[in-house]
Amino acid sequence: EPARTAALARPVPAKPAQAAAPAAPLSVPPVAPANPPEPPSPIAEPLNAANGTIRRDLEIVNDVLTTWRTNFPGRGNPVGENREITAALTGDNPLKYRFIRHDHPAVNAQGELCDRWGTPFRFHQISGDDMEIRSAGPDRRFGTADDAVLTPGGAGVR
C-alpha cells in the first residue's frame, strides 16, 4: 500500500498553457452627457446681416450684453478686451452658455467680435451694467466721422 500512496502523492505535471483567445471588445453604448450643452442663444444671429444696419448691429450686441447680465445678476458685464469678452459670450463662462455661436460670421479667427466691415468692436466699460460699444465704421478707422457708437442709458446710437 505504501507504494500506491506514494504514486498517488506524486504531483501531476501541469499541461503547457495554451494562449487564450483574445477577448472580444466590449460593446459599450455611447452615454449622453448628464447635461447636454444648451443650444446657443438666437439673439445674435442677425448680427451683421446683409439687410441690417450698423445701428441694428450695435443694438444686437447691447441685447446680448443685457442677456448676459440677466443670466449673471450682480456680476455686471463680461470684462476685458474684445477677445476676452467674446470668449465669455461664446461659452467661456460659469454656465458654459453660448450667447453667440463661436463660429458666428461676426467672430473673426482671433476670437474677436467684429462689425459688418470686419473691424473688431471696441468695448468701453462705463459701469458694471453699462458698456459703450464702438464700430470703426466703413472706413475701418476709429476716431473718424463715420464711427458708430452705442452708449447705454438713453444716449442710444450715434
C-alpha positions as CSV (number, residue, x, y, z in Angstrom):
1,E,0.0,0.0,0.0
2,P,2.8,2.5,0.7
3,A,3.9,2.3,-2.9
4,R,0.4,3.0,-4.0
5,T,0.1,6.0,-1.7
6,A,3.4,7.4,-3.0
7,A,2.2,7.1,-6.5
8,L,-1.0,9.0,-5.7
9,A,1.0,11.6,-3.8
10,R,3.3,12.5,-6.7
11,P,2.5,15.8,-8.3
12,V,0.9,15.6,-11.7
13,P,2.9,17.7,-14.3
14,A,1.0,20.7,-15.5
15,K,-0.1,20.8,-19.1
16,P,1.5,23.6,-21.1
17,A,-0.6,26.7,-21.0
18,Q,-2.4,27.4,-24.2
19,A,-2.7,31.0,-25.4
20,A,-6.2,32.3,-24.6
21,A,-8.2,33.6,-27.5
22,P,-8.3,37.4,-27.5
23,A,-11.4,38.7,-25.7
24,A,-14.0,40.4,-27.8
25,P,-14.0,44.1,-27.3
26,L,-16.8,45.3,-25.0
27,S,-19.5,47.0,-26.8
28,V,-20.5,50.0,-24.7
29,P,-23.3,52.1,-26.0
30,P,-22.4,55.8,-26.0
31,V,-23.7,57.7,-23.0
32,A,-25.3,61.0,-23.4
33,P,-23.8,63.7,-21.2
34,A,-25.8,64.3,-18.0
35,N,-26.3,67.9,-19.0
36,P,-26.1,68.3,-22.8
37,P,-25.0,71.7,-23.9
38,E,-27.7,74.2,-24.4
39,P,-28.1,75.5,-28.0
40,P,-26.7,79.0,-28.4
41,S,-29.0,81.9,-28.0
42,P,-30.6,83.1,-31.2
43,I,-30.3,86.8,-30.1
44,A,-27.0,87.4,-32.1
45,E,-28.0,85.5,-35.2
46,P,-29.0,88.7,-37.2
47,L,-25.7,90.4,-36.3
48,N,-24.1,91.8,-39.4
49,A,-26.9,90.6,-41.6
50,A,-26.8,91.8,-45.2
51,N,-30.1,93.6,-44.8
52,G,-29.2,95.1,-41.4
53,T,-27.6,98.3,-40.4
54,I,-24.7,99.2,-38.0
55,R,-27.3,100.8,-35.7
56,R,-29.2,97.5,-35.5
57,D,-25.9,95.6,-35.1
58,L,-24.9,97.7,-32.1
59,E,-28.4,97.2,-30.6
60,I,-28.0,93.4,-31.0
61,V,-24.6,93.4,-29.3
62,N,-26.2,95.5,-26.5
63,D,-29.1,93.0,-26.3
64,V,-26.5,90.2,-25.9
65,L,-24.9,92.1,-23.0
66,T,-28.3,92.7,-21.4
67,T,-29.0,88.9,-21.7
68,W,-25.6,88.2,-20.1
69,R,-26.4,90.4,-17.1
70,T,-29.8,88.7,-16.8
71,N,-28.0,85.3,-16.5
72,F,-25.3,86.6,-14.2
73,P,-27.1,89.0,-11.9
74,G,-24.9,91.2,-9.8
75,R,-21.8,90.4,-11.9
76,G,-22.2,93.2,-14.5
77,N,-20.9,92.9,-18.0
78,P,-18.1,90.5,-19.1
79,V,-14.8,92.2,-18.7
80,G,-11.6,92.5,-20.6
81,E,-10.6,93.3,-24.2
82,N,-12.7,92.3,-27.1
83,R,-11.2,88.7,-27.2
84,E,-12.0,88.1,-23.5
85,I,-15.5,89.5,-23.8
86,T,-16.2,87.4,-26.9
87,A,-14.8,84.3,-25.2
88,A,-17.2,84.8,-22.3
89,L,-20.1,85.4,-24.7
90,T,-19.3,82.3,-26.8
91,G,-19.3,79.9,-23.8
92,D,-16.2,80.5,-21.6
93,N,-18.4,81.4,-18.6
94,P,-19.5,79.6,-15.4
95,L,-22.7,78.4,-17.1
96,K,-20.9,77.4,-20.4
97,Y,-23.8,79.1,-22.1
98,R,-23.2,80.4,-25.6
99,F,-24.8,83.8,-26.1
100,I,-23.1,84.0,-29.5
101,R,-22.0,81.0,-31.6
102,H,-18.2,80.7,-31.6
103,D,-18.5,80.1,-35.4
104,H,-20.8,83.1,-36.0
105,P,-19.5,85.1,-39.0
106,A,-19.1,88.1,-36.8
107,V,-16.4,86.3,-34.7
108,N,-13.0,86.5,-36.5
109,A,-10.2,84.0,-36.5
110,Q,-8.6,85.8,-33.5
111,G,-11.8,85.3,-31.5
112,E,-12.9,88.9,-31.6
113,L,-16.5,90.1,-32.2
114,C,-16.4,92.3,-35.4
115,D,-18.6,94.9,-37.0
116,R,-20.1,94.4,-40.5
117,W,-16.8,95.7,-42.1
118,G,-14.6,93.1,-40.3
119,T,-13.2,95.5,-37.7
120,P,-13.3,94.3,-34.1
121,F,-15.7,96.3,-31.9
122,R,-14.3,98.3,-29.1
123,F,-15.9,97.9,-25.7
124,H,-15.7,100.6,-23.1
125,Q,-16.9,99.7,-19.6
126,I,-18.8,102.7,-18.3
127,S,-20.1,101.0,-15.2
128,G,-20.8,97.4,-14.1
129,D,-24.0,97.4,-16.1
130,D,-23.2,99.9,-18.9
131,M,-20.9,99.2,-21.8
132,E,-20.2,101.5,-24.7
133,I,-19.9,99.6,-28.0
134,R,-18.0,101.3,-30.8
135,S,-17.7,100.4,-34.5
136,A,-15.0,102.0,-36.7
137,G,-17.5,102.3,-39.5
138,P,-17.0,101.7,-43.2
139,D,-13.6,103.3,-43.3
140,R,-12.4,100.8,-40.7
141,R,-10.5,103.5,-38.7
142,F,-11.5,104.5,-35.2
143,G,-11.9,108.2,-34.4
144,T,-13.3,109.3,-37.7
145,A,-16.7,110.8,-38.6
146,D,-18.2,107.5,-39.7
147,D,-17.7,105.7,-36.4
148,A,-20.9,104.3,-34.8
149,V,-21.2,104.3,-31.0
150,L,-23.9,102.8,-28.8
151,T,-23.9,104.4,-25.3
152,P,-26.4,102.8,-23.0
153,G,-28.5,104.9,-20.6
154,G,-30.6,106.8,-23.1
155,A,-27.9,108.2,-25.4
156,G,-28.6,105.4,-27.9
157,V,-26.6,105.1,-31.2
158,R,-24.7,108.0,-32.7
